[in-house]
Amino acid sequence: MALRLLASIEFEAPEIGMFPRGDSTERMGYVGWNAWMWAAVTSEGQWGPITDSIAERGVTVTLTATVTGVEWDMGTGDVVSCGRGTPWSEAATGGRNVASPDCGYVYGEDGRYTVAVTSRWAVDWSGGGESGSLPFSLTREADVLIGEMQSVVTQR
């Protein structure tokens, strides 16, 4: 019953929040630049907690599902583990290149990377004198473009 109930809930991976976004040449990230990352949650089904119940033949099963963490596969072989993360804002950074307080990454080489964000869920259920946990995860991917800024100093 717990598995059927879990399957009936509309879960989805959180939207990818990232600055610089890296989705075009106008908004690309840069080598050596502090990228900020966060789970851009737009619905309860992306983060929880979600509680639901099902009753059948006198037995009620209740479950509660919550995201326990987020893993960011940066497309380089590196994985960053975070909580929800902090959204980037100009007010928080003064528009400067500062590290995220809780979820960030710095690319060392230019290129196009596929970033995979995986939310890890814990689902606790109980009913009919039984209880248990059903872990699962959801993943969302996006391509990220990282460029390299170069400057030339000339004398006048």
DSSP file (Angstrom, degrees, kcal/mol; ACC not computed):
  #  RESIDUE AA STRUCTURE BP1 BP2  ACC     N-H-->O    O-->H-N    N-H-->O    O-->H-N    TCO  KAPPA ALPHA  PHI   PSI    X-CA   Y-CA   Z-CA
    1    1 A M     >        0   0    0      0, 0.0     4,-2.6     0, 0.0     5,-0.2   0.000 360.0 360.0 360.0 -39.3    0.0    0.0    0.0
    2    2 A A  H  >  +     0   0    0      1,-0.2     4,-2.6     2,-0.2     5,-0.2   0.902 360.0  49.4 -63.3 -40.5    2.8    2.4    0.8
    3    3 A L  H  > S+     0   0    0      2,-0.2     4,-2.4     1,-0.2    -1,-0.2   0.900 111.3  48.9 -65.7 -40.6    4.4    1.8   -2.6
    4    4 A R  H  > S+     0   0    0      2,-0.2     4,-1.2     1,-0.2    -2,-0.2   0.918 112.4  48.6 -63.8 -42.7    1.1    2.5   -4.4
    5    5 A L  H >X S+     0   0    0     -4,-2.6     4,-0.6     1,-0.2     3,-0.5   0.930 111.2  50.0 -62.3 -45.3    0.5    5.6   -2.3
    6    6 A L  H >< S+     0   0    0     -4,-2.6     3,-1.1     1,-0.2    -2,-0.2   0.908 109.2  52.1 -58.9 -43.0    4.1    6.8   -3.1
    7    7 A A  H 3< S+     0   0    0     -4,-2.4    -1,-0.2     1,-0.2    -2,-0.2   0.744 104.1  58.3 -66.7 -23.4    3.5    6.1   -6.9
    8    8 A S  H << S+     0   0    0     -4,-1.2     2,-0.3    -3,-0.5    -1,-0.2   0.618  87.0  91.2 -83.4 -11.7    0.3    8.2   -6.8
    9    9 A I  S << S-     0   0    0     -3,-1.1     2,-1.4    -4,-0.6    43,-0.0  -0.675  79.6-126.8 -88.2 137.4    2.0   11.4   -5.6
   10   10 A E        +     0   0    0     -2,-0.3     2,-0.2     2,-0.0    -3,-0.1  -0.654  40.0 170.3 -87.9  88.3    3.3   13.8   -8.2
   11   11 A F        +     0   0    0     -2,-1.4     2,-0.3    -4,-0.1    35,-0.2  -0.619   5.6 176.9 -89.6 154.9    6.9   14.4   -7.3
   12   12 A E        -     0   0    0     33,-2.2    31,-0.1    -2,-0.2   126,-0.1  -0.979  35.4 -98.0-153.5 154.2    9.4   16.2   -9.6
   13   13 A A        -     0   0    0     -2,-0.3   126,-0.1   126,-0.2    34,-0.1  -0.388  51.1-100.2 -66.5 146.7   13.0   17.2   -9.3
   14   14 A P        -     0   0    0      0, 0.0    27,-0.2     0, 0.0    -1,-0.1  -0.303  41.0 -98.4 -65.2 153.3   13.5   20.8   -8.3
   15   15 A E  E     -A   40   0A   0     25,-1.1    25,-2.3     1,-0.1     2,-0.6  -0.364  44.0-104.4 -64.0 152.0   14.3   23.4  -11.0
   16   16 A I  E     -A   39   0A   0     23,-0.2     2,-0.6   125,-0.1    23,-0.2  -0.735  32.9-167.2 -86.0 119.0   18.0   24.2  -11.3
   17   17 A G  E     +A   38   0A   0     21,-2.2    21,-2.6    -2,-0.6     2,-0.3  -0.937  22.8 154.4-103.6 122.1   18.9   27.6   -9.8
   18   18 A M  E     -A   37   0A   0     -2,-0.6    19,-0.2    19,-0.2    86,-0.0  -0.987  32.8-131.6-151.2 136.3   22.4   28.6  -10.9
   19   19 A F  E    S+A   36   0A   0     17,-2.2    17,-3.1    -2,-0.3     2,-0.1  -0.990 100.1  33.0-136.0 129.4   24.2   31.9  -11.3
   20   20 A P  S    S-     0   0    0      0, 0.0    -1,-0.2     0, 0.0     9,-0.2   0.583  91.2-150.4 -63.7 148.7   25.7   32.5  -13.7
   21   21 A R        -     0   0    0     -2,-0.1     7,-0.2     7,-0.1     8,-0.1   0.879   8.2-157.7 -64.2 -42.1   23.1   30.5  -15.6
   22   22 A G        +     0   0    0      5,-3.7   123,-2.8   122,-0.2     6,-0.2   0.670  53.1 122.1  75.2  15.9   25.4   29.3  -18.4
   23   23 A D  S    S+     0   0    0      4,-0.4     2,-0.3   121,-0.2     5,-0.1   0.459  77.1  13.6 -93.1   0.4   22.5   28.6  -20.8
   24   24 A S  S >  S-     0   0    0    121,-0.2     3,-0.5     1,-0.1    -2,-0.1  -0.966  83.2 -99.8-159.8 169.2   23.7   31.0  -23.5
   25   25 A T  G >  S+     0   0    0     -2,-0.3     3,-0.6     1,-0.2    -1,-0.1   0.802 122.6  56.1 -67.2 -26.3   26.8   33.0  -24.5
   26   26 A E  G 3  S+     0   0    0      1,-0.2    -1,-0.2    -3,-0.0     0, 0.0   0.770 119.5  30.1 -74.0 -25.0   25.2   36.1  -23.0
   27   27 A R  G <  S+     0   0    0     -3,-0.5    -5,-3.7    -7,-0.1    -4,-0.4  -0.046  89.2 142.2-124.0  31.2   24.8   34.4  -19.6
   28   28 A M    <   -     0   0    0     -3,-0.6   118,-0.2    -6,-0.2    -7,-0.1  -0.306  47.7-121.9 -73.5 157.0   27.7   32.0  -19.6
   29   29 A G  E     -d  146   0B   0    116,-2.4   118,-2.9    -9,-0.2     2,-0.4  -0.387  27.7-129.9 -84.9 173.6   29.7   31.2  -16.5
   30   30 A Y  E >   -d  147   0B   0    116,-0.2     3,-2.1    -2,-0.1    77,-0.4  -0.950  20.8 -97.3-132.0 149.2   33.5   31.7  -16.4
   31   31 A V  T 3  S+     0   0    0    116,-2.4   118,-0.3    -2,-0.4    77,-0.2  -0.406 113.7  14.4 -57.7 131.4   36.6   29.8  -15.5
   32   32 A G  T 3  S+     0   0    0     75,-2.7     2,-0.3     1,-0.3    -1,-0.3   0.447  98.3 128.2  81.2  -0.4   37.5   30.7  -11.9
   33   33 A W    <   -     0   0    0     -3,-2.1     2,-0.8    74,-0.2    74,-0.5  -0.682  66.4-113.7 -91.4 142.4   34.1   32.4  -11.2
   34   34 A N  E     - B   0 106A   0     -2,-0.3     2,-0.4    72,-0.1    72,-0.2  -0.649  30.8-156.8 -76.0 110.7   32.1   31.4   -8.2
   35   35 A A  E     - B   0 105A   0     70,-3.1    70,-1.7    -2,-0.8     2,-0.4  -0.758   4.8-147.0 -87.2 133.9   28.9   29.7   -9.4
   36   36 A W  E     -AB  19 104A   0    -17,-3.1   -17,-2.2    -2,-0.4     2,-0.4  -0.830  16.6-169.0 -97.4 139.6   26.0   29.8   -7.0
   37   37 A M  E     +A   18   0A   0     66,-2.4    49,-0.5    -2,-0.4     2,-0.3  -0.989  12.8 158.1-133.5 139.7   23.6   26.8   -7.0
   38   38 A W  E     -AC  17  85A   0    -21,-2.6   -21,-2.2    -2,-0.4     2,-0.9  -0.991  46.8-103.9-155.4 154.4   20.2   26.3   -5.4
   39   39 A A  E     -A   16   0A   0     45,-3.0     2,-1.6    -2,-0.3   -23,-0.2  -0.742  33.3-151.0 -79.7 109.9   17.1   24.1   -5.7
   40   40 A A  E     -A   15   0A   0    -25,-2.3   -25,-1.1    -2,-0.9     2,-0.4  -0.633  18.9-163.3 -86.7  84.3   14.6   26.6   -7.3
   41   41 A V        +     0   0    0     -2,-1.6     3,-0.1   -27,-0.2   -28,-0.0  -0.548  25.0 166.6 -79.3 125.4   11.5   25.0   -5.8
   42   42 A T        +     0   0    0     -2,-0.4     2,-0.3     1,-0.2    -1,-0.1   0.445  65.2  25.0-115.6  -5.2    8.3   26.0   -7.4
   43   43 A S  S >  S-     0   0    0    -31,-0.1     3,-1.7     1,-0.1     4,-0.5  -0.989  76.8-110.8-154.5 160.4    5.9   23.5   -5.9
   44   44 A E  G >> S+     0   0    0     -2,-0.3     4,-1.9     1,-0.3     3,-1.2   0.823 113.9  66.2 -59.8 -32.2    5.5   21.2   -2.8
   45   45 A G  G 34 S+     0   0    0      1,-0.2   -33,-2.2     2,-0.2    -1,-0.3   0.543  97.3  55.5 -69.8  -6.7    6.1   18.2   -5.1
   46   46 A Q  G <4 S+     0   0    0     -3,-1.7    -1,-0.2   -35,-0.2    -2,-0.2   0.610 130.8   1.2 -98.5 -15.3    9.7   19.4   -5.6
   47   47 A W  T <4 S+     0   0    0     -3,-1.2    20,-1.8    -4,-0.5    -2,-0.2   0.590  94.5 163.5-140.9 -37.6   10.8   19.6   -2.0
   48   48 A G     <  -     0   0    0     -4,-1.9    18,-0.2     1,-0.3     2,-0.1  -0.408  60.1-151.8  84.4-168.1    8.1   18.5    0.5
   49   49 A P        +     0   0    0      0, 0.0     2,-0.5     0, 0.0    -1,-0.3   0.470  46.9 177.3 -72.1 147.7    7.3   17.7    3.1
   50   50 A I  E     -E   65   0B   0     15,-2.3    15,-2.8    -3,-0.1     2,-0.4  -0.984   8.0-172.7-120.5 126.8    4.4   15.9    1.6
   51   51 A T  E     +E   64   0B   0     -2,-0.5     2,-0.3    13,-0.2    13,-0.2  -0.980  14.1 157.6-121.6 134.0    2.1   13.8    3.8
   52   52 A D  E     -E   63   0B   0     11,-2.0    11,-2.7    -2,-0.4     2,-0.3  -0.973  19.5-154.6-149.9 160.7   -0.7   11.6    2.4
   53   53 A S  E     -E   62   0B   0     -2,-0.3     2,-0.3     9,-0.2     9,-0.2  -0.941   3.5-164.0-137.1 157.8   -2.7    8.5    3.4
   54   54 A I  E     -E   61   0B   0      7,-2.2     7,-2.9    -2,-0.3     2,-0.4  -0.994   8.3-157.8-140.5 140.5   -4.5    5.6    1.9
   55   55 A A  E     +E   60   0B   0     -2,-0.3     2,-0.3     5,-0.2     5,-0.2  -0.964  17.5 163.5-122.8 137.8   -7.1    3.4    3.5
   56   56 A E  E >   -E   59   0B   0      3,-2.6     3,-1.9    -2,-0.4    -2,-0.0  -0.931  67.0 -12.1-155.4 126.4   -8.0   -0.1    2.3
   57   57 A R  T 3  S-     0   0    0     -2,-0.3     3,-0.1     1,-0.3    -1,-0.0   0.856 129.3 -49.0  49.6  43.6   -9.9   -3.0    4.1
   58   58 A G  T 3  S+     0   0    0      1,-0.2     2,-0.5     0, 0.0    -1,-0.3   0.492 116.3 110.9  81.0   3.5   -9.7   -1.2    7.5
   59   59 A V  E <   -E   56   0B   0     -3,-1.9    -3,-2.6    68,-0.1     2,-0.5  -0.946  48.9-162.0-113.8 129.9   -5.9   -0.5    7.3
   60   60 A T  E     -E   55   0B   0     -2,-0.5    68,-0.5    -5,-0.2     2,-0.5  -0.941   1.9-165.6-111.4 130.0   -4.7    3.1    6.9
   61   61 A V  E     -EF  54 127B   0     -7,-2.9    -7,-2.2    -2,-0.5     2,-0.4  -0.961   6.1-170.6-114.2 130.3   -1.1    3.8    5.6
   62   62 A T  E     -EF  53 126B   0     64,-2.8    64,-2.2    -2,-0.5     2,-0.3  -0.953   3.2-174.1-120.0 138.6    0.3    7.2    6.0
   63   63 A L  E     -EF  52 125B   0    -11,-2.7   -11,-2.0    -2,-0.4     2,-0.4  -0.960  13.0-160.6-131.6 153.8    3.6    8.5    4.5
   64   64 A T  E     -EF  51 124B   0     60,-2.5    60,-2.5    -2,-0.3     2,-0.4  -0.996  11.4-164.9-131.0 126.2    5.6   11.6    4.8
   65   65 A A  E     +EF  50 123B   0    -15,-2.8   -15,-2.3    -2,-0.4     2,-0.3  -0.932  12.9 167.9-116.8 134.2    8.2   12.5    2.1
   66   66 A T  E     - F   0 122B   0     56,-2.1    56,-2.7    -2,-0.4     2,-0.4  -0.998  38.0-112.7-143.8 142.4   10.9   15.1    2.5
   67   67 A V  E     - F   0 121B   0    -20,-1.8    54,-0.3    -2,-0.3     3,-0.1  -0.618  26.4-174.2 -72.9 131.1   14.1   16.0    0.6
   68   68 A T  E     -     0   0B   0     52,-3.4     2,-0.3    -2,-0.4    53,-0.2   0.577  61.1 -25.6-102.6 -13.8   17.1   15.2    2.7
   69   69 A G  E     - F   0 120B   0     51,-1.0    51,-2.9    14,-0.1     2,-0.4  -0.954  53.3-120.3 175.7 168.9   19.8   16.7    0.4
   70   70 A V  E     -GF  82 119B   0     12,-2.8    12,-3.1    -2,-0.3     2,-0.5  -0.993  15.9-158.7-131.0 134.3   20.8   17.6   -3.1
   71   71 A E  E     -GF  81 118B   0     47,-2.6    47,-2.9    -2,-0.4     2,-0.6  -0.958   5.1-157.7-114.7 132.5   23.7   16.4   -5.1
   72   72 A W  E     -GF  80 117B   0      8,-2.9     8,-2.4    -2,-0.5     2,-0.8  -0.934   3.0-160.3-110.4 110.7   25.1   18.4   -8.0
   73   73 A D  E     -GF  79 116B   0     43,-3.1    43,-2.2    -2,-0.6     6,-0.2  -0.841  10.3-160.2 -86.9 112.0   27.1   16.4  -10.6
   74   74 A M        -     0   0    0      4,-2.4    -1,-0.1    -2,-0.8     5,-0.1   0.448  35.5-112.0 -81.4   0.4   28.9   19.3  -12.2
   75   75 A G  S    S+     0   0    0      3,-0.3    39,-0.2    38,-0.1    -1,-0.1   0.526 104.3  84.1  83.8   4.5   29.8   17.4  -15.5
   76   76 A T  S    S-     0   0    0      2,-0.4     3,-0.1    37,-0.1    39,-0.0   0.400 116.2 -93.1-113.8  -3.7   33.5   17.4  -14.6
   77   77 A G  S    S+     0   0    0      1,-0.4     2,-0.3     0, 0.0    -4,-0.0   0.213  94.2 118.5 100.7 -12.1   33.5   14.3  -12.4
   78   78 A D        -     0   0    0      2,-0.0    -4,-2.4     0, 0.0    -1,-0.4  -0.689  47.3-161.7 -89.1 141.6   33.0   16.5   -9.3
   79   79 A V  E     -G   73   0B   0     -2,-0.3     2,-0.5    -6,-0.2    -6,-0.2  -0.991   0.9-160.5-123.9 131.0   29.9   16.1   -7.1
   80   80 A V  E     -G   72   0B   0     -8,-2.4    -8,-2.9    -2,-0.4     2,-0.5  -0.948   6.5-153.7-112.1 125.9   28.8   18.8   -4.7
   81   81 A S  E     +G   71   0B   0     -2,-0.5     2,-0.3   -10,-0.2   -10,-0.2  -0.869  29.0 151.5-101.7 130.3   26.4   17.9   -1.9
   82   82 A C  E     -G   70   0B   0    -12,-3.1   -12,-2.8    -2,-0.5    21,-0.1  -0.852  41.9-120.7-142.4 173.7   24.2   20.6   -0.5
   83   83 A G  S    S-     0   0    0     19,-0.3    -1,-0.2    -2,-0.3   -44,-0.1   0.187  77.4 -48.4 -89.1-139.0   20.9   21.4    1.2
   84   84 A R  S    S-     0   0    0      1,-0.1   -45,-3.0   -46,-0.1   -43,-0.1   0.788  82.3-144.7 -70.7 -28.0   18.5   23.7   -0.6
   85   85 A G  B     -C   38   0A   0    -47,-0.2   -47,-0.2    17,-0.1    -1,-0.1  -0.055  16.5 -82.8  83.9 168.8   21.2   26.3   -1.3
   86   86 A T        -     0   0    0    -49,-0.5    16,-0.1    17,-0.2    17,-0.1  -0.957  39.4-120.9-114.8 124.7   20.9   30.1   -1.3
   87   87 A P        -     0   0    0      0, 0.0     2,-0.1     0, 0.0   -50,-0.1  -0.386  32.2-114.0 -62.6 138.7   19.6   31.9   -4.4
   88   88 A W        +     0   0    0    -52,-0.1     2,-0.3    -2,-0.1     3,-0.1  -0.458  41.5 170.9 -68.3 142.8   22.1   34.4   -5.9
   89   89 A S     >  -     0   0    0     -2,-0.1     4,-1.4     1,-0.1     6,-0.3  -0.980  43.0-126.8-149.7 150.9   21.1   38.1   -5.7
   90   90 A E  H  >>S+     0   0    0     -2,-0.3     4,-2.5     1,-0.2     5,-0.6   0.859 112.7  57.3 -63.7 -33.9   23.0   41.3   -6.4
   91   91 A A  H  45S+     0   0    0      1,-0.2    -1,-0.2     2,-0.2    -3,-0.0   0.882 107.0  47.9 -63.4 -37.5   22.0   42.5   -2.9
   92   92 A A  H  45S+     0   0    0      1,-0.2    -1,-0.2    -3,-0.2    -2,-0.2   0.781 126.0  27.5 -74.3 -26.2   23.6   39.5   -1.3
   93   93 A T  H ><5S-     0   0    0     -4,-1.4     3,-1.5    -3,-0.1    -2,-0.2   0.541  94.9-125.7-112.7 -10.8   26.9   39.8   -3.3
   94   94 A G  T 3<5S-     0   0    0     -4,-2.5    -3,-0.2     1,-0.3    -4,-0.1   0.712  71.5 -69.2  66.3  18.0   27.1   43.5   -4.1
   95   95 A G  T 3 <S+     0   0    0     -5,-0.6    -1,-0.3    -6,-0.3     2,-0.2   0.571 107.2 128.8  75.9   8.4   27.4   42.3   -7.7
   96   96 A R  S <  S-     0   0    0     -3,-1.5     2,-1.5    -6,-0.2    -1,-0.3  -0.489  73.8 -99.6 -95.1 165.9   30.9   40.9   -6.9
   97   97 A N        +     0   0    0     -2,-0.2     2,-0.3    -3,-0.1   -62,-0.1  -0.660  63.6 151.7 -84.4  85.4   32.3   37.5   -7.5
   98   98 A V        -     0   0    0     -2,-1.5     2,-0.1   -64,-0.2    -3,-0.0  -0.870  47.2-101.6-117.9 153.4   31.9   36.0   -4.0
   99   99 A A        -     0   0    0     -2,-0.3   -63,-0.1     1,-0.1     5,-0.1  -0.377  39.6-103.2 -71.5 147.6   31.4   32.4   -3.0
  100  100 A S        -     0   0    0    -65,-0.3     4,-0.2     1,-0.1    -1,-0.1  -0.408  26.3-128.5 -63.0 144.5   27.9   31.0   -2.2
  101  101 A P  S    S+     0   0    0      0, 0.0    -1,-0.1     0, 0.0     3,-0.1   0.710  96.6   3.0 -71.0 -16.9   27.5   30.6    1.6
  102  102 A D  S    S+     0   0    0      1,-0.2   -19,-0.3   -16,-0.1     2,-0.2   0.522 130.2  31.7-147.9  -7.9   26.3   27.0    1.3
  103  103 A C  S    S+     0   0    0    -17,-0.1   -66,-2.4   -21,-0.1     2,-0.3  -0.654  71.9 126.5-160.2  97.7   26.3   25.6   -2.3
  104  104 A G  E     -B   36   0A   0    -68,-0.2     2,-0.3    -2,-0.2   -68,-0.2  -0.917  28.9-162.6-148.6 172.6   28.8   26.7   -4.9
  105  105 A Y  E     -B   35   0A   0    -70,-1.7   -70,-3.1    -2,-0.3     2,-0.5  -0.986  11.3-146.7-157.1 151.2   31.4   25.5   -7.4
  106  106 A V  E     -B   34   0A   0     -2,-0.3     2,-0.2   -72,-0.2   -72,-0.1  -0.983  19.0-141.0-125.5 119.0   34.2   26.9   -9.5
  107  107 A Y        -     0   0    0    -74,-0.5   -75,-2.7    -2,-0.5   -74,-0.2  -0.576   7.9-163.5 -77.6 140.3   35.0   25.5  -12.9
  108  108 A G  S    S+     0   0    0     -2,-0.2     2,-0.3   -77,-0.2    -1,-0.1   0.570  70.8  36.6 -99.6 -12.6   38.6   25.2  -13.8
  109  109 A E  S    S-     0   0    0    -79,-0.1    -1,-0.1     2,-0.0     2,-0.1  -0.987  80.8-113.2-141.2 149.6   38.3   24.8  -17.6
  110  110 A D        +     0   0    0     -2,-0.3     2,-0.3    -3,-0.1    37,-0.2  -0.379  61.3  94.7 -75.9 161.3   36.1   26.3  -20.3
  111  111 A G  E    S- H   0 146B   0     35,-2.6    35,-3.1    -2,-0.1     2,-0.5  -0.896  74.9 -65.4 149.7-176.9   33.6   24.0  -22.1
  112  112 A R  E     - H   0 145B   0     -2,-0.3     2,-0.3    33,-0.2    33,-0.2  -0.943  51.2-173.6-108.4 125.2   30.0   22.8  -22.2
  113  113 A Y  E     - H   0 144B   0     31,-3.1    31,-3.5    -2,-0.5     2,-0.7  -0.898  24.3-134.8-121.8 146.4   29.0   20.7  -19.2
  114  114 A T  E     - H   0 143B   0     -2,-0.3     2,-0.5    29,-0.2    29,-0.2  -0.910  23.6-158.4 -99.6 115.5   25.9   18.8  -18.4
  115  115 A V  E     - H   0 142B   0     27,-3.1    27,-2.0    -2,-0.7     2,-0.5  -0.821   4.1-163.6 -95.1 128.2   24.9   19.5  -14.8
  116  116 A A  E     -FH  73 141B   0    -43,-2.2   -43,-3.1    -2,-0.5     2,-0.6  -0.963   0.3-163.0-115.5 121.9   22.7   16.9  -13.1
  117  117 A V  E     -FH  72 140B   0     23,-3.2    23,-2.3    -2,-0.5     2,-0.5  -0.915   7.1-169.6-107.9 121.8   20.9   17.9  -10.0
  118  118 A T  E     -FH  71 139B   0    -47,-2.9   -47,-2.6    -2,-0.6     2,-0.5  -0.945   9.9-154.9-117.2 120.8   19.6   15.0   -7.9
  119  119 A S  E     -FH  70 138B   0     19,-2.6    19,-1.9    -2,-0.5     2,-0.5  -0.830  13.3-147.1 -92.3 129.4   17.2   15.5   -4.9
  120  120 A R  E     -FH  69 137B   0    -51,-2.9   -52,-3.4    -2,-0.5   -51,-1.0  -0.856  16.8-161.5 -98.9 125.7   17.4   12.7   -2.4
  121  121 A W  E     -FH  67 136B   0     15,-3.1    15,-1.4    -2,-0.5     2,-0.5  -0.819  14.2-155.3-110.8 145.6   14.1   11.9   -0.6
  122  122 A A  E     -F   66   0B   0    -56,-2.7   -56,-2.1    -2,-0.3     2,-0.6  -0.990  12.3-168.6-114.5 125.6   13.3   10.1    2.6
  123  123 A V  E     -F   65   0B   0     -2,-0.5    11,-2.8    11,-0.2     2,-0.5  -0.945   1.7-169.9-118.3 110.3    9.8    8.6    2.7
  124  124 A D  E     +FI  64 133B   0    -60,-2.5   -60,-2.5    -2,-0.6     2,-0.3  -0.860  11.1 178.8-100.7 133.2    8.7    7.4    6.1
  125  125 A W  E     +FI  63 132B   0      7,-2.4     7,-2.1    -2,-0.5     2,-0.3  -0.919   9.9 179.0-132.4 157.1    5.5    5.3    6.2
  126  126 A S  E     +FI  62 131B   0    -64,-2.2   -64,-2.8    -2,-0.3     5,-0.2  -0.986  18.6 122.4-153.9 152.2    3.4    3.6    8.9
  127  127 A G  E >   +FI  61 130B   0      3,-2.6     3,-1.7    -2,-0.3   -66,-0.2  -0.702  60.0  33.0 161.1 149.4    0.2    1.6    9.0
  128  128 A G  T 3  S-     0   0    0    -68,-0.5     3,-0.1     1,-0.3   -67,-0.1   0.789 129.3 -57.7  60.7  29.3   -1.3   -1.7   10.0
  129  129 A G  T 3  S+     0   0    0      1,-0.3    -1,-0.3     0, 0.0     2,-0.3   0.552 120.2  99.3  79.5   7.0    1.2   -2.1   12.8
  130  130 A E  E <   +I  127   0B   0     -3,-1.7    -3,-2.6     2,-0.0    -1,-0.3  -0.792  45.5 179.2-120.4 163.9    4.2   -1.8   10.4
  131  131 A S  E     +I  126   0B   0     -2,-0.3     2,-0.3    -5,-0.2    -5,-0.2  -0.978   9.0 148.2-156.7 164.0    6.5    1.1    9.4
  132  132 A G  E     -I  125   0B   0     -7,-2.1    -7,-2.4    -2,-0.3     2,-0.4  -0.978  36.5-101.4-175.9-174.1    9.4    1.7    7.2
  133  133 A S  E     -I  124   0B   0     -2,-0.3    -9,-0.2    -9,-0.2    -2,-0.0  -0.992  16.4-165.0-134.0 139.7   11.4    4.0    5.0
  134  134 A L        -     0   0    0    -11,-2.8   -11,-0.2    -2,-0.4     2,-0.2  -0.850  13.1-162.9-126.1  93.1   11.5    4.2    1.2
  135  135 A P        +     0   0    0      0, 0.0     2,-0.3     0, 0.0   -13,-0.2  -0.496  20.4 155.2 -75.3 144.9   14.4    6.3   -0.2
  136  136 A F  E     - H   0 121B   0    -15,-1.4   -15,-3.1    -2,-0.2     2,-0.3  -0.967  23.7-145.7-156.3 171.8   14.3    7.5   -3.7
  137  137 A S  E     - H   0 120B   0     -2,-0.3     2,-0.4   -17,-0.2   -17,-0.2  -0.957   1.7-152.8-142.4 159.0   15.7   10.3   -5.8
  138  138 A L  E     - H   0 119B   0    -19,-1.9   -19,-2.6    -2,-0.3     2,-0.4  -0.988  14.5-157.8-132.8 141.7   14.8   12.5   -8.8
  139  139 A T  E     - H   0 118B   0     -2,-0.4     2,-0.4   -21,-0.2   -21,-0.2  -0.950  10.4-175.0-127.8 141.6   17.2   14.1  -11.3
  140  140 A R  E     - H   0 117B   0    -23,-2.3   -23,-3.2    -2,-0.4     2,-0.3  -0.986  13.9-157.4-129.0 142.7   17.0   17.1  -13.6
  141  141 A E  E     + H   0 116B   0     -2,-0.4     2,-0.3   -25,-0.2   -25,-0.2  -0.866  13.2 173.9-121.8 154.3   19.8   18.1  -16.1
  142  142 A A  E     - H   0 115B   0    -27,-2.0   -27,-3.1    -2,-0.3     2,-0.3  -0.975  31.2-117.6-152.9 146.2   20.8   21.2  -17.9
  143  143 A D  E     - H   0 114B   0     -2,-0.3     2,-0.4   -29,-0.2   -29,-0.2  -0.681  28.8-162.0 -83.7 139.9   23.7   22.2  -20.1
  144  144 A V  E     - H   0 113B   0    -31,-3.5   -31,-3.1    -2,-0.3     2,-0.5  -0.989   7.5-147.9-127.6 129.5   26.0   24.9  -18.8
  145  145 A L  E     - H   0 112B   0   -123,-2.8  -116,-2.4    -2,-0.4     2,-0.5  -0.856  13.6-170.6 -99.8 125.1   28.4   26.9  -20.9
  146  146 A I  E     -dH  29 111B   0    -35,-3.1   -35,-2.6    -2,-0.5  -116,-0.2  -0.971   7.0-176.1-118.6 124.5   31.7   28.0  -19.3
  147  147 A G  E     -d   30   0B   0   -118,-2.9  -116,-2.4    -2,-0.5     2,-0.5  -0.563  23.1-120.3-110.0 176.3   33.9   30.5  -21.0
  148  148 A E        -     0   0    0   -118,-0.2     2,-0.4    -2,-0.2  -118,-0.1  -0.978  18.2-147.4-123.4 123.0   37.3   31.9  -20.2
  149  149 A M        -     0   0    0     -2,-0.5     2,-0.4  -118,-0.3  -119,-0.0  -0.711  18.2-175.8 -86.5 135.9   37.8   35.7  -19.8
  150  150 A Q        -     0   0    0     -2,-0.4     2,-0.4     2,-0.0    -2,-0.0  -0.984   4.6-164.4-129.9 144.4   41.1   37.0  -20.9
  151  151 A S        -     0   0    0     -2,-0.4     2,-0.5     2,-0.0    -2,-0.0  -0.931   8.7-148.9-128.0 154.3   42.4   40.5  -20.6
  152  152 A V        -     0   0    0     -2,-0.4     2,-0.5     2,-0.0    -2,-0.0  -0.984   9.4-151.1-122.5 128.8   45.2   42.4  -22.1
  153  153 A V        -     0   0    0     -2,-0.5     2,-0.3     2,-0.0    -2,-0.0  -0.878  18.7-177.8-101.1 127.0   47.0   45.1  -20.3
  154  154 A T        -     0   0    0     -2,-0.5     2,-0.3     2,-0.0    -2,-0.0  -0.900  21.7-126.9-121.9 153.9   48.5   47.8  -22.5
  155  155 A Q              0   0    0     -2,-0.3    -2,-0.0     1,-0.1     0, 0.0  -0.745 360.0 360.0 -96.6 146.5   50.6   50.8  -21.7
  156  156 A R              0   0    0     -2,-0.3    -1,-0.1     0, 0.0    -2,-0.0   0.406 360.0 360.0-102.4 360.0   49.6   54.3  -22.9
